[in-house]
Amino acid sequence: MKRRVLAALAFSIAAALGPVLAIRSSPRSSPAAETADALVLWVELDPAAARSAAPPALSQDALDRRSAAGIPLLEGDRPIPDSLIHAVAATGAAIRHVSRWLRAVSVATDSAGAQRLRALDFVRRIRPVGKLETTAAKGGGRRSGGIAAEEVGGPVRSIDIRPAFVQAFDSAYYGANWSALRQLGIPAVHSFGFTGSGVRIAILDTGFEPRHESLAGRRIFAARDFINGDVTVYDEPGEGGTDQEVHGTRVWSLLGASLPGTLVGVAPDAEFLLAKVDLEPGDSDVDEDRWVAAIEWADSLGARIVSSSLVYRFDFTDKAAYPLDALDGDQTPTTRAADAAARRGLLIVNAMGNDGPGAGSLSAPADADSIIAVGAVSALGQAAAFPDGASARGPTGDGRTKPELAARGVGLFVASSRADAAYDEDVAGTSYATPFISGAAALFMEAWPDLDAMAVRNALLLAGQQATPDNAIGRGRVAVDAAILAPLGIRDMREASIDLERNLTTLAPTFSWTTPQLQSAMRPVRFRIELALDPVFDNVIHTDTAREAFSLQLSQALRPAQAIWWRVIAEAQGGVRRVSPVSSPFTMPSWVRLISPAGNRVTFVNTQRPELSWAPLSAPPPVGPLVYDIEIFDVADGRLAQPAIRGTSEARVQVPQPLTPNNAYRWRVIAHTQIGTADTTESTAPFVVTSDQQPPATLLYQNFPNPFPRPDLGTLSTRIWFDLASPSPVELAVFDLRGRLVRRLIPADPSCGVVSLDPGQYGRLPPGAPPDPCILTAWDGTDQGGERVSRGVYVLRLRADDKVEYRRVVFLPE
């Protein structure tokens, strides 16, 4: 009795929609009339001959959807002229399906009929549709030749459960699939009231059981059986196949079930178009043309999403499997139809298939470039493996990465069509990952009704767990709650006060970002900025928050670091988060740079009370102004050379007490902020105090000029400098290379006796100063008797302060 009520309801819907459900009434044979050995062919028509001026075969809902999205009518929206269809039928071919988009007709005929079709002048090409191998012929359940997830997860146990209703968005509310839904952010989205309402989803599958308790009350906008040519999508006696409803009911329940406490789908309040296109188990006929017909039907009724767990590549009996190079996004009928649907504003979500894990193991139409192909992952987010295969991989035949996204595809709990309150456990396959993504798209469309299909696709991909997609799981699981919160993500991240080498120039930098779209239902939104010493944020050094703002000035000075990464996390109510990409690293330099004495090289200063100066980073309030402590310590013992200078606000000070000459010192500046933090900058090289009266060491400098004389410079003699560190007798003389004395300079004359000098610098006589006759610090190239010496090399020797030093002198007179 219940079957009759459902059938009456289905036909009432068909009557109400009139010609929409039966888009055209072209000649068609029933499946029973097609013999087992019939050729099932695509008859592709010449586009010019198939052009039509008839009104588009679209419902008002479809026209309204196109108009709202700004999508114009296309040639494929108009029906193929009836004259061409009748001419095809006149060859004796049985019309199966007519594709407006492909400008093709699928037929069943024989060899002679195929020849008659080729003779028609408007026929462009004829090729097989593709018969799929039966279960009996394979000796077991097939993998993904006809559907993308058969019983690949091992034995499936059916159980009967009577739910206990729990009104909460938790594991008790969602039942066994709680963790799979939570990984996608579905419960959070439901908590904001987004459940798919107003979004029309077409499901292309094997059949459906609307009597199941978890699916009771779901809104079925329309239904169509593309196998038997009616509007009944559940099992009927005599239609062929057994357990026809199993796979489709499972898929539908993951998408649309609503039985709190037992099974709740992703988008339970969506409107559903149910298309029965695959004969299960073991389709001995073909699916490709039915799939194309179903997707055109879905478009004609205003669907926004098509969820398909069917794939086409392997297991054909009348043609070879599609080679990988045919899966280039442009060749197979289902792929071409998927792209045609995308051009018309539909979002196509299709399974990858279960023929992995080899590279390029995907099946059509997952290779289409404008859809979302879905892979399956485990509970840990890794590409799923099954007892007889794995989630299929990309790349496509033209090298594109596939899939786009992935969802849980193992260990799932689904409705069973075997009884109204029966459920199957531990089902697996990309078929069952697909409705999770389709439902996520429906929730997004409800939240952002004005965004078109490609914007929805882009937003979901942007919210994938992997920034860089791969051929195993694409971008991985999508955080649909994050996608809805900020569809375009967090963008245009910038740091103020960064120089060309990405060094901060201030202790209070401002970080800014944009979120071009924010979901109003999830506001207010708090933005949290995180800074870390690594790009994976294991070592976070600072966090700060801004409420409903898109910039933030740090209230705390950062410690110096060679590389700091940052990101922004948008946080809404209910734990919804959107994380920005990670920025390029910047450097936080020391808060001050030592200027004088230089901090990174040995410096000599000729005063015992030198001025110390440094350059601080900008430090606006509340971080600044900075206050400084300065310490000077002895390199030899590390102790402070004198009391520290405390609490100065100037970036220069004079050492208050004289420093000991000829001693090495280091210095440091401790910069304090107004909020209690500090940074110390210390010199890495010492500075040495020197003076004219007390040089740090006894030293003989190289004479100059050398060689000499230099008439061109007006210099006929060479000058000699030396420093004396302590009181000492001094001898300075010129020798030849054989060690013979040439000229004494100190003492210059024997009558001078021993010359003892005090510490100081010698040879730097200021202009006009009277010379000391006993001390000569220049040599004119003459010997002790005043005679000019020969050209050549001579040796200058200094004895003083228990040291002996030598320099070579080159005498080159003209």
C-alpha positions in Angstrom: 0.0 0.0 0.0 2.8 2.4 0.9 4.4 1.7 -2.5 1.3 2.8 -4.2 1.1 6.0 -2.2 4.7 6.8 -3.1 4.1 6.0 -6.8 1.0 8.2 -6.8 2.9 11.0 -5.2 5.7 10.7 -7.8 3.3 10.7 -10.7 1.5 13.7 -9.1 4.8 15.6 -9.2 5.3 14.7 -12.8 1.8 15.8 -13.7 2.3 19.1 -11.9 5.6 19.8 -13.6 4.1 18.8 -17.0 6.7 18.9 -19.8 9.6 19.7 -17.5 10.0 16.2 -16.2 9.7 14.7 -19.7 11.8 17.3 -21.5 11.1 15.8 -24.9 8.8 13.1 -26.2 11.1 11.8 -28.9 10.8 8.2 -30.1 12.3 5.8 -27.5 12.4 2.1 -27.1 12.0 0.5 -23.7 15.1 -1.3 -22.2 13.3 -4.6 -22.6 13.2 -4.0 -26.3 17.0 -3.7 -26.6 18.6 -7.1 -27.2 21.6 -8.2 -25.4 23.7 -8.1 -28.6 22.5 -4.6 -29.7 25.1 -2.0 -30.4 24.6 1.0 -28.1 26.0 4.0 -29.8 26.5 7.8 -29.5 25.3 9.4 -32.7 27.0 12.8 -32.8 25.2 15.4 -35.0 26.6 18.2 -37.0 26.3 21.3 -34.8 25.1 23.5 -37.6 22.4 21.0 -38.6 21.3 20.5 -35.0 20.9 24.2 -34.4 17.4 25.1 -33.2 15.2 28.2 -32.8 12.9 26.5 -30.4 12.4 27.8 -26.9 14.9 26.6 -24.3 14.0 23.3 -22.6 14.3 24.8 -19.2 11.9 25.3 -16.3 11.2 28.7 -14.9 13.3 27.9 -11.9 16.2 27.1 -14.2 15.7 30.3 -16.1 15.5 32.3 -12.9 18.7 30.7 -11.6 20.5 31.6 -14.9 19.2 35.1 -14.8 20.3 35.7 -11.2 23.8 34.4 -12.0 24.1 36.4 -15.2 24.5 33.2 -17.3 23.1 33.6 -20.9 21.2 31.0 -22.7 23.4 28.7 -24.8 22.8 26.8 -28.0 22.7 23.5 -26.1 19.7 24.8 -24.0 17.4 24.5 -27.0 16.1 21.1 -28.1 17.5 19.3 -31.1 15.1 19.5 -34.1 12.6 16.7 -34.1 13.2 16.1 -37.7 16.8 14.9 -37.0 15.6 12.7 -34.1 12.9 11.1 -36.4 15.5 10.6 -39.2 17.7 8.7 -36.7 14.7 6.6 -35.6 13.8 5.9 -39.2 17.0 3.9 -39.6 15.6 1.3 -37.2 17.6 2.6 -34.2 15.9 2.7 -30.8 16.3 6.1 -29.3 17.7 5.9 -25.7 18.5 9.4 -24.8 18.9 12.8 -26.5 21.6 15.2 -25.3 21.0 18.8 -26.1 24.4 19.8 -24.7 26.5 17.2 -26.6 24.3 17.6 -29.7 24.1 13.8 -29.7 21.6 10.9 -29.5 22.3 7.6 -27.9 20.7 4.6 -29.7 20.5 0.9 -29.7 20.8 -0.7 -33.1 22.6 -3.4 -35.1 25.5 -3.4 -37.5 23.3 -2.7 -40.5 21.6 0.1 -38.6 24.9 1.6 -37.8 25.8 1.7 -41.5 22.5 3.5 -42.2 23.2 6.0 -39.5 26.6 6.8 -40.9 25.0 7.5 -44.2 22.9 10.4 -42.8 24.4 13.7 -43.9 23.8 15.4 -40.6 25.7 12.6 -38.6 29.2 13.8 -37.6 30.5 10.7 -35.9 29.3 7.4 -34.3 31.1 5.7 -31.4 30.2 3.2 -28.6 28.5 4.5 -25.5 30.1 1.6 -23.6 28.5 -1.4 -22.0 29.6 -2.2 -18.5 30.7 -5.7 -17.4 28.2 -7.6 -15.2 28.9 -8.8 -11.7 28.5 -12.4 -12.9 31.0 -11.9 -15.7 33.6 -10.5 -13.2 33.0 -13.1 -10.5 32.4 -10.5 -7.8 31.5 -6.9 -7.1 33.1 -4.4 -9.4 35.1 -1.5 -8.1 34.6 1.9 -9.8 33.7 1.0 -13.4 30.1 1.9 -13.0 30.0 3.4 -9.5 32.7 4.9 -7.5 32.2 2.9 -4.3 30.7 -0.5 -4.3 31.2 -2.9 -1.4 35.0 -2.2 -1.3 35.1 -1.8 2.4 34.6 -5.5 3.2 31.5 -7.1 4.6 28.8 -4.5 5.5 26.7 -5.3 8.6 23.1 -4.2 8.5 21.5 -3.3 11.9 18.1 -2.0 13.1 18.2 1.1 15.4 15.4 3.0 16.9 16.8 6.5 17.7 16.7 8.4 20.9 16.3 12.1 20.0 18.9 14.4 21.5 18.6 18.1 20.8 22.3 19.1 20.7 24.9 19.5 18.0 27.1 16.8 19.5 28.0 13.2 19.0 24.7 12.1 20.5 22.8 14.2 18.0 24.7 13.1 14.9 25.4 9.5 15.8 28.2 7.4 14.4 29.3 9.8 11.7 29.9 12.6 14.3 33.7 12.6 13.8 33.5 12.7 10.0 31.1 15.6 10.1 33.1 17.5 12.8 36.3 17.2 10.7 34.5 19.3 8.1 33.0 21.8 10.5 29.5 20.7 9.7 28.1 20.8 13.3 29.3 24.4 13.8 27.6 25.4 10.5 24.3 23.7 11.6 24.5 25.6 14.9 24.2 28.9 12.9 21.0 27.5 11.2 22.5 26.6 7.8 21.1 23.2 6.8 20.9 23.5 3.1 17.5 25.1 3.0 16.5 26.5 -0.4 19.4 24.7 -2.2 18.4 22.2 -4.9 20.7 19.2 -5.2 20.5 16.5 -7.9 21.7 13.1 -6.9 22.7 10.8 -9.7 22.9 7.2 -8.5 21.4 3.7 -8.6 18.0 4.2 -7.0 16.5 5.6 -3.7 14.3 4.4 -0.9 12.3 7.4 0.4 10.5 5.3 3.0 13.5 5.0 5.2 13.0 6.6 8.6 16.1 8.8 8.3 14.9 10.2 5.0 11.2 10.6 5.8 10.0 14.1 5.2 12.9 15.1 3.0 11.8 17.4 0.2 11.9 15.6 -3.1 11.4 18.3 -5.7 11.4 15.8 -8.6 12.5 12.2 -9.4 13.2 10.4 -12.6 14.2 6.8 -13.6 16.5 7.1 -16.6 16.7 3.3 -16.8 13.0 2.6 -17.2 11.8 5.9 -18.4 9.4 6.8 -15.6 9.5 8.8 -12.3 9.7 6.0 -9.9 13.2 5.8 -8.4 12.7 3.0 -5.9 12.6 -0.7 -6.7 9.6 -2.0 -8.7 8.8 -5.6 -9.7 10.0 -6.6 -13.1 12.4 -3.8 -13.7 15.6 -5.9 -13.5 18.4 -5.7 -11.0 18.3 -6.5 -7.4 18.8 -4.2 -4.4 18.7 -1.4 -6.8 18.1 1.1 -4.0 21.1 0.2 -1.9 23.9 2.4 -3.1 21.7 5.5 -3.8 20.0 5.3 -0.5 23.3 5.2 1.3 24.6 8.2 -0.6 21.4 10.2 -0.1 21.4 9.4 3.7 24.9 10.9 4.1 23.7 14.0 2.3 20.1 14.4 3.5 19.2 12.2 6.4 17.5 13.8 9.4 17.0 11.4 12.4 18.7 13.0 15.4 20.4 10.5 17.6 21.0 8.1 14.8 21.9 9.6 11.5 22.0 13.3 10.4 23.2 14.2 7.0 25.1 17.3 5.9 22.3 19.2 4.3 19.0 17.6 5.5 16.8 20.6 4.5 17.9 20.8 0.9 15.6 20.1 -2.0 16.5 16.9 -3.8 16.2 15.8 -7.4 16.6 12.0 -7.5 18.0 10.6 -10.7 18.1 6.8 -11.1 20.8 6.2 -13.8 22.8 3.1 -12.8 21.4 -0.5 -12.8 22.7 -2.3 -9.8 24.2 -4.7 -9.2 26.3 -5.3 -12.3 24.9 -3.0 -15.0 24.9 -5.0 -18.2 23.7 -2.0 -20.1 25.3 1.4 -20.2 25.4 4.4 -17.9 27.2 7.2 -19.8 24.2 8.3 -21.8 21.9 8.1 -18.9 24.3 10.2 -16.8 24.4 12.9 -19.5 20.6 12.8 -19.8 20.3 13.1 -16.0 22.6 16.1 -15.7 20.7 17.9 -18.4 17.5 17.1 -16.6 18.9 18.5 -13.4 19.9 21.7 -15.1 16.4 22.1 -16.6 14.8 21.9 -13.2 17.0 24.6 -11.6 19.4 22.4 -9.6 22.4 24.2 -8.2 24.5 21.2 -7.3 24.9 17.8 -8.9 26.2 15.1 -6.6 27.4 12.0 -8.5 29.0 8.9 -7.1 29.3 7.3 -10.5 32.4 7.1 -12.7 33.2 5.8 -16.1 36.5 4.4 -17.4 37.0 0.7 -16.9 35.0 -2.6 -17.3 33.4 -1.8 -20.7 32.4 -4.9 -22.7 32.1 -3.2 -26.1 35.1 -0.9 -26.1 38.5 -0.6 -24.3 38.9 1.3 -21.1 39.6 5.0 -21.5 43.3 5.6 -21.6 44.7 8.2 -19.3 45.3 10.6 -22.2 41.6 10.6 -22.9 41.0 12.0 -19.4 42.2 15.5 -20.4 39.0 17.3 -19.5 37.6 17.5 -23.0 37.0 14.0 -24.5 34.6 11.6 -22.7 30.9 12.3 -22.9 30.4 12.6 -19.1 33.3 15.0 -18.8 32.1 17.2 -21.6 28.6 17.2 -20.0 30.1 18.1 -16.6 31.9 21.0 -18.1 28.8 22.1 -20.0 26.8 22.0 -16.7 29.5 24.1 -15.1 29.2 26.7 -17.9 25.5 26.8 -17.0 26.1 27.6 -13.4 25.8 24.1 -11.8 28.4 22.9 -9.3 29.3 19.3 -10.2 30.6 17.2 -7.3 31.8 13.8 -8.5 33.7 10.8 -7.0 37.2 10.0 -8.1 36.6 6.2 -8.1 38.3 3.4 -6.2 40.9 2.2 -8.6 43.9 3.8 -6.8 46.5 4.1 -5.5 48.3 4.2 -8.9 49.0 7.6 -10.5 46.4 8.6 -13.0 43.9 6.1 -11.7 41.0 8.5 -11.7 37.9 8.0 -13.9 35.6 10.3 -15.9 34.0 12.7 -15.3 36.4 13.5 -12.4 38.9 14.8 -15.0 36.6 17.8 -15.8 38.3 21.1 -15.0 35.4 23.0 -13.6 34.0 20.5 -11.1 35.0 19.3 -7.6 36.4 15.8 -7.8 36.3 14.0 -4.5 38.8 11.6 -3.0 38.3 9.5 0.2 40.4 9.8 3.3 40.8 7.9 6.5 39.9 9.3 10.0 43.5 10.6 10.1 43.1 12.5 6.8 45.3 10.2 4.8 44.3 8.8 1.4 41.9 5.9 2.0 42.8 2.3 1.2 40.2 -0.4 0.7 40.4 -4.2 0.6 40.3 -4.2 -3.2 41.8 -0.8 -4.1 42.1 2.7 -2.9 40.9 6.2 -3.5 41.9 7.0 -7.1 44.7 9.4 -7.8 45.5 12.1 -10.4 47.0 13.6 -12.4 44.6 13.9 -15.4 45.7 13.1 -18.9 46.9 16.7 -19.4 48.7 16.8 -16.1 46.3 18.6 -13.8 46.2 17.8 -10.1 43.2 15.7 -9.0 41.2 15.4 -6.8 40.2 18.9 -5.6 38.9 17.9 -2.2 38.5 14.8 0.0 36.3 13.7 2.8 35.9 10.6 5.1 35.4 7.6 2.9 35.9 4.7 5.4 34.0 3.4 8.4 30.8 5.3 7.7 27.3 4.7 9.0 24.5 4.9 6.4 20.8 4.1 5.8 20.0 0.7 4.5 17.3 0.2 1.9 16.7 -3.4 3.3 14.2 -2.1 5.9 12.7 1.2 7.0 14.8 1.3 10.2 17.9 -0.6 8.9 21.4 0.8 8.8 24.7 -0.4 7.3 28.0 0.0 9.1 31.6 0.4 7.9 30.8 1.3 4.3 33.7 2.7 2.3 34.6 4.3 -1.0 34.8 7.6 -2.7 31.1 7.3 -3.4 30.5 8.0 0.3 33.0 10.8 0.5 31.2 12.7 -2.3 27.9 13.6 -0.5 29.9 15.1 2.4 31.4 17.6 -0.1 28.1 18.1 -2.0 26.4 18.8 1.3 29.1 21.2 2.3 28.6 23.1 -0.9 24.8 23.3 -0.2 25.5 24.8 3.3 27.8 27.3 1.7 25.2 28.2 -1.0 22.6 28.8 1.7 24.9 31.1 3.6 26.0 32.9 0.5 23.1 32.7 -1.9 24.4 35.3 -4.3 27.7 33.6 -5.1 27.8 31.6 -8.3 29.0 28.0 -8.6 32.6 28.8 -9.4 32.9 31.2 -6.5 31.5 28.4 -4.3 34.0 26.0 -5.7 36.9 28.4 -5.2 35.8 29.2 -1.6 35.7 25.5 -0.7 39.1 24.8 -2.3 40.6 27.8 -0.5 39.4 26.4 2.8 41.1 23.0 2.2 43.5 21.7 4.8 46.4 21.7 2.4 47.6 24.9 0.9 49.3 23.0 -1.9 47.2 20.3 -3.5 48.5 16.8 -4.4 47.3 13.9 -6.5 46.3 11.8 -3.4 43.8 14.0 -1.6 43.9 17.4 -3.4 43.5 20.1 -0.9 42.3 17.5 1.6 39.3 18.0 3.9 37.5 21.3 3.6 36.7 23.4 6.7 33.2 24.4 5.5 32.6 26.5 8.6 35.8 28.5 7.9 34.7 28.8 4.2 31.4 30.2 5.2 32.9 32.6 7.7 35.3 34.2 5.2 34.8 32.8 1.6 37.9 34.7 0.3 39.9 34.0 3.3 42.2 36.5 5.1 44.3 38.4 2.5 46.6 41.3 1.9 48.6 40.7 5.0 51.1 43.6 5.6 53.5 44.8 8.2 54.1 48.5 8.7 57.6 49.8 9.3 59.5 47.1 7.5 62.6 48.1 5.5 63.6 46.6 2.1 65.5 43.8 3.9 62.4 43.0 5.9 63.8 44.3 9.2 61.4 46.0 11.6 62.2 49.6 12.2 59.9 50.0 15.2 59.1 48.3 18.5 55.4 48.9 17.9 54.7 47.6 14.4 51.2 47.6 13.0 49.9 44.4 11.2 47.0 44.7 8.8 44.9 42.4 6.7 41.6 42.2 4.8 38.7 39.8 4.8 36.7 40.8 1.7 33.6 38.9 2.8 32.5 38.0 6.3 29.4 36.0 7.1 27.0 38.3 9.1 25.4 35.4 10.9 28.7 34.6 12.5 29.6 38.0 13.7 31.0 39.5 15.8 34.4 38.2 14.8 37.6 38.4 16.8 40.9 38.5 15.0 43.9 36.9 16.7 47.4 37.6 15.5 50.0 35.0 16.2 53.8 35.5 15.8 56.1 32.5 15.9 59.8 31.6 15.4 58.9 28.8 13.0 56.5 28.6 10.0 54.4 25.8 11.5 53.8 27.8 14.7 55.2 25.3 17.2 57.0 28.2 19.0 54.5 31.1 19.3 56.2 34.1 20.9 53.3 36.5 20.9 49.5 36.7 20.5 47.2 39.7 20.4 43.6 40.2 19.5 41.4 42.8 17.7 37.6 42.7 17.7 35.9 43.5 14.4 39.0 45.3 13.2 41.5 44.6 10.4 44.7 46.0 11.8 46.5 45.7 15.1 49.4 47.6 16.6 51.5 45.4 18.9 51.2 46.4 22.5 54.4 44.5 23.4 57.9 44.8 22.0 59.2 41.7 20.3 62.5 40.2 21.3 65.2 40.3 18.7 65.0 37.3 16.3 66.4 36.5 12.8 63.0 35.2 11.5 59.5 35.7 12.7 56.4 34.5 10.9 52.9 35.7 11.6 49.3 34.7 10.8 45.8 35.9 11.6 43.0 33.7 13.0 39.5 34.9 12.6 37.3 33.5 15.4 33.5 33.5 15.5 31.0 32.2 17.9 30.8 28.5 18.3 34.5 27.9 17.8 34.5 28.7 14.1 38.0 29.7 12.9 39.5 30.9 9.7 43.3 30.8 9.6 45.2 33.0 7.2 48.2 31.9 5.1 51.5 32.2 6.9 53.4 35.4 6.1 56.9 35.7 4.8 59.3 36.0 7.7 60.7 39.3 9.0 63.6 40.1 11.3 63.3 41.8 14.7 66.8 43.5 15.1 68.3 44.5 18.4 66.4 47.5 19.9 69.4 49.7 19.7 72.4 49.7 17.3 75.8 50.8 18.8 77.3 53.6 16.8 80.4 55.0 18.7 82.5 53.3 19.7 81.5 50.8 17.0 80.2 47.6 18.5 81.4 45.1 15.8 85.1 46.1 15.3 88.1 47.1 17.4 88.1 50.9 17.9 90.7 53.2 19.3 89.6 56.4 21.1 92.0 59.1 22.1 90.2 60.3 25.2 89.7 58.8 28.6 86.1 60.0 28.8 84.7 59.0 25.4 81.2 59.8 24.3 79.0 56.7 23.8 76.2 56.8 21.2 73.6 54.4 19.8 70.6 54.4 17.4 67.3 53.1 18.9 64.4 51.7 17.0 61.2 53.8 17.0 59.3 53.2 20.2 55.9 55.1 20.2 53.6 54.8 23.3 52.6 52.7 25.1 55.8 50.7 24.4 58.1 53.8 24.5 59.8 56.0 25.1 62.8 53.9 25.9 65.0 54.4 28.9 68.6 53.2 28.9 71.2 51.8 31.2 74.8 51.8 30.0 77.5 49.6 31.4 81.3 49.5 30.6 83.3 46.5 31.6 86.9 45.5 31.4 87.7 42.9 28.8 90.4 41.3 31.0 88.3 40.4 34.0 84.7 41.1 32.9 84.1 43.5 35.7 82.4 46.8 35.5 85.0 49.5 34.9 83.0 52.1 36.7 79.4 52.4 38.1 76.7 52.0 35.4 74.8 54.9 34.0 71.1 54.4 34.8 67.8 55.7 33.5 68.9 58.0 30.8 66.4 58.9 28.0 69.1 60.2 25.6 70.8 58.1 23.0 74.2 59.4 23.9 76.2 59.8 27.1 79.8 60.8 28.1 81.7 58.4 30.3 81.6 60.0 33.7 85.0 58.8 35.0 88.3 58.6 33.1 89.1 55.2 31.7 92.6 53.7 32.0 94.6 54.3 28.8 95.9 51.3 26.8 93.1 49.1 28.2 90.4 47.2 26.3 86.8 47.7 27.2 83.4 46.5 26.0 80.1 48.3 26.5 76.4 47.5 26.4 73.1 49.3 26.4 70.1 47.9 28.2 66.9 49.4 26.7 63.8 49.4 28.8 60.2 49.9 27.5 57.4 51.5 29.5 55.7 48.1 29.9 58.5 46.4 31.7 60.4 44.6 29.0 64.1 45.1 28.1 66.7 44.2 25.5 70.5 44.3 25.9 72.8 45.1 23.1 76.5 44.5 23.8 79.6 45.2 21.7 81.2 42.2 20.2 84.6 43.9 19.7 86.5 46.1 22.3 87.4 49.7 22.2 90.9 50.9 23.5 91.5 54.2 25.1 94.7 55.9 23.7 96.3 59.4 24.2 99.3 61.4 22.9 100.9 61.1 26.2 100.4 57.4 26.9 100.1 55.2 23.8 98.9 51.6 24.4 102.0 50.0 23.0 105.6 50.7 21.8 105.4 50.6 18.0 107.6 51.6 15.0 105.4 52.7 12.1 106.4 52.3 8.4 108.3 55.3 7.2 106.7 57.5 4.6 107.0 58.2 1.8 108.6 54.9 0.9 110.4 54.7 -1.5 111.9 58.2 -1.2 112.9 60.9 -2.1 109.7 62.2 -3.9 110.5 65.5 -5.6 107.1 65.4 -7.2 105.7 65.8 -3.7 108.3 68.2 -2.6 109.7 65.7 -0.2 113.4 64.8 -0.2 113.5 62.9 3.1 111.3 60.1 4.7 109.5 60.6 8.0 109.6 58.2 10.9 106.9 57.7 13.5 107.0 55.7 16.7 105.0 55.3 19.9 106.5 54.7 23.3 104.3 53.1 25.9 106.5 53.6 29.0 109.7 55.6 30.0 112.7 54.0 28.3 116.1 54.7 26.7 115.6 54.9 22.9 117.9 54.1 20.0 116.8 54.7 16.4 119.3 54.0 13.5 119.6 53.1 9.8 121.6 50.0 8.7 122.4 48.5 5.3 121.4 44.9 4.5 124.7 43.6 5.7 124.0 45.0 9.2 126.5 47.9 9.0 125.5 51.2 10.7 124.7 53.9 8.1 123.2 56.7 10.3 122.2 57.2 13.9 119.0 59.2 14.4 118.5 58.8 18.2 120.8 59.8 19.7 121.7 62.0 16.7 125.2 62.8 18.0 127.5 61.1 20.4 127.6 64.1 22.5 123.9 63.6 23.3 124.7 60.5 25.4 121.9 58.1 26.2 118.5 59.5 25.2 115.7 58.5 27.6 112.2 59.5 26.5 108.9 59.6 28.3 105.8 57.8 27.0 104.3 59.5 24.0 104.0 59.7 20.3 107.1 60.8 18.4 107.7 62.1 14.9 104.4 64.1 14.7 105.9 67.5 15.1 103.5 70.2 14.4 104.5 72.8 11.8 107.0 75.3 13.1 108.0 73.4 16.2 111.8 73.5 16.9 113.6 70.2 16.3 115.5 68.5 19.1 119.2 68.1 17.8 119.5 64.7 19.7 116.3 63.3 18.2 115.9 62.9 14.5 112.6 61.5 13.2 113.4 61.9 9.5 116.2 60.6 7.3 117.5 62.4 4.2 119.5 59.5 2.7 122.9 60.5 4.0 125.4 58.6 6.2 126.9 59.5 9.5 129.5 61.8 7.6 126.8 63.6 5.6 127.6 61.7 2.3 124.8 60.6 0.2 124.3 56.8 0.3 123.8 54.5 -2.7 120.5 53.6 -4.2 119.0 50.5 -2.5 117.1 49.0 0.5 118.0 49.9 4.0 116.8 48.8 7.5 115.4 51.1 10.1 115.7 49.7 13.7 114.1 50.9 16.9 115.2 49.8 20.3 113.0 50.9 23.2 111.0 49.6 26.1 112.8 46.2 25.9 111.6 45.8 22.3 113.3 45.8 18.9 111.3 46.7 15.8 112.4 46.9 12.1 111.0 48.5 9.0 112.5 48.4 5.4 113.4 51.7 3.8 113.8 52.1 0.0 116.1 54.9 -1.1 115.8 55.6 -4.9 117.4 58.9 -5.8 117.4 60.0 -9.4 
